């Protein structure tokens, strides 16, 4: 058993979902863009491969659902912390059904399932930043106060602070954890402002790693036995300047992962997996 | 307080003093040098913390007095008040030898008294004196008391009943005596053997005690009845029998301990919280006590913390004497606690918090914490002995499921080999990470009327809406905390990008709730962020509102002290957590979520709580950039007035004496990083004094040191200011503005046209310099600065009483209200008839300080008016007044009130001196400041001292007279402005000339105001040799720099 808030970044399992071909045309996106479906699928395979082969996680791959063009972005459907999984109520109506499959698999994994049944609540997992000590929930187009309250209720051990997200899709569209106590943050004004709010709201101190590109600030941090700090981040091809910043992290195993296609439908690195630490289960 | 009074009163008192003094020396064996401070500390130790002690002491004292009353003459050295060093105890004894045989017998009796009392001071430093007395002694004492009329009470009672009015004794004198008595009792410890005994038998309470208490009460009454003439000690015995009839009431307190057990404790009805605290700590064998406190439910069923420095009864009011022992300050890192017992108690509190829902946890955490609790109480899981249901009796969560119990058992098995202490430590390591750990929640509404919760914790103030944290104000971000009516305000330091500080207001359900939040904030900030507790508002800086300050040790101090704990780990029994579930009544519990639902429906009124955020525009005034400023403005807070620095001192002194080495080990303040960051509060003095009480010897040294330290802290403040993103405020050197108004009233027959009648003679001097000489007569009284110092030390309690007194007296003292008409004057003397207009300058003055008005009816209208700046504008004034209410006046004058009644003997006509000190309300001051955010604003202290000739009565009465002429002349020099106002009045056929001269001296603190005053008086006299000075009013305004604040 693990103590409260131990093992930040230590994951054993990952849940991912395949890309439906409907993604290219029907997936929601903030900016008009054409998605190369095949390229996107290749990217995703690499992504899964990294999790599975390179990092040794047990990866559960859910089949795509053509009726759910955004279903690859599993992160939004569930928030898992410790042995509790909060099944969200995505802000986009078209995505509400994505949660069913996720819920099913998480339940099978033995997690305590908490449902967000309140019809007034919306929450996208992409708006939830867990720092290891507390949650920040972005109040965005997809997430509202009520959703945040339910999250707070689901994870009572932790402080849950709300952060207005005025720009971008999700809170994690411009930030993520880059390590214990390290927030990777984009350099845009909204991003910096959000960071300030987070710092003010927190009883804990966070270091920040500022990258030139907001979307590049979305990274996946893990702390794996035998591998230490692992960081999945953008490739130099996508964001050369931001990639340089990551290269300064000497203690991390840096794994650039391409995300050029999925980003067109506002999919970031974290969006494509739900990470679980089954050892944390008491 | 008596001490301060000393110098002036002494002359008169001498006879009495002589009597009393002998006792004093005896009593003060420990105190080597008795500076005033030392005395104060002693006093505090003796009477404040432990009311019981007093009672015990009283009889003894009385006896002593009687005995030694006669020999009084011999005992010269006493004067404890003034003399720095008190004669050693041995000396006193020596005195006794000289006593005539008949006296000696009495003396023997008296000795008994001291013995009784001894126990208290030493062991418990006066906190809990009751215990000390043995049954035997107690009885003895009792017997003596009854048999011997001499008992201490007589004094008190005498007064009341009738007593033979002493020839001229002043109340002050009495108080002094009293003090001395206290000292003596306190010092009673001289006899070591007795002490020990007392300690052993501490628990016993004998009739004697009660008697003593009676005596004590009597003593208190005495204080109260300052006005009444004091009977001589000798007479007292006659009345003693009466005294017996009076009994101190004892009350049974029930304290719910953290393990759910009840701790009954009998206390005196008038005991202070401190006493009960002590009993509880003692019962628990707890040394790291500073994290804990006693709570009670008020009439509204709200949980409040018992203030150690105040009487229990006054706090609980009509509520039951039911208390709960609780953790008050949750240590952020429990592993830094020194003793396991402390951690254990913290665990118990947390289990309560968890079960009550006050500390929300996830399922897993409930299970984990529960498993540690099991391990701590039951030891290793024994599958044979522990069936699954063995834990059904334990409660781990508000709602406990079978599943959870299974989980708990499962986890319990994994803790095999863990000692109870280790299990507790693990429990705490996990619990401390919970987001609501140590957060004290209060219902409130935001400025838009939305229900929120205010969470006060070690790091600052958290704002919750439902379960969500919507804002957070770390202590360093908070410049000021205040409350007004049912509103609670915090002023926020400007952020990097912000220009001005902002204020945030919250609406609490009612005034009491607002005050409660405010107090909790003050306490938490002080405890967690300061090195040393902040000095309570000094008496000399009278402020409106609450004087409340956290008076205990800070976390830093308690940690330091804890490092010195050197005792084998005390044995304690871990009780079954079964009990916990039954006794949840203790801690204030509000569950965030539930809280919302159960949110108080009783908002004061339906009105929209549109909290007016005190716009900063008004408040250009920044007191200091340092963050810890607790300002309150509102009469509401006046409730706190009963506690002054004095009280705190006493409290601390008692504490320090209380606990052997541990207690004495108050850490020396070291500048630490966080201290720097935080705030520099000039509060160090308190701490020092607390230590000082332990050994007075070092007093002087400490004092110096103290000063040095304060300076350091101030520097820190400045630093902080510089660092501050927005250097909006700079601290300016304190400016002192002194207004000296010399009013001379002259009757001179010869002088004027109309002989026989009083003829107004008016003289105006353009500059002070012209005049000289004559000042000599008033010198004694002129020592303004001296008085200020004294004021600080005066005990508050008396202040209050006297205050009223003062009010009453004043009118009498006043010659008569003479209409003073002010004429606007230009540099050139102009004569204006009946011009009542005040100078523009003066105008602001009038508004301020209502007290002043009280003091000197005639002066007030114009006399005070001279504070050009820093004074609340008319608007502000209004507000102040409405809030202030009568009490304000009284409170304001606390410090000096005592001295008011004094009559000063000098060659000149008797002069009655009155003195008032006020501090302008900051808030009000802010209001006048418009938009000048960047202008450094400094606190202003206002002080008014009035000297009046006593004899004027005859002339005074009344006749308004006919105003003949009036003129005002103003002259200015570099730093002085002199306004001379001359009025000629025709009264009952006599003409009277009244010259009122107002001198405003403006300048740095460097100016010797006393000197200036003396000079002014001198000049006035010189100029008008044939006139007499009837009144001197010194109105002093000092801009207080950082010190007064934070």
Interface residues (C-beta under 8 A of the other chain):
Chain A: X1 X3 X4 X5 X82 X83 X84 X112 X133 X134 X137 X145 X148 X149 X152 X153 X155 X156 X157 X158 X159 X160 X161 X162 X196 X200 X201 X202 X203 X282
Chain B: X360 X361 X362 X363 X364 X365 X367 X368 X407 X411 X414 X426 X429 X430 X433 X434 X435 X459 X465 X466 X467 X468 X469 X470 X471 X472 X474 X477 X495 X593
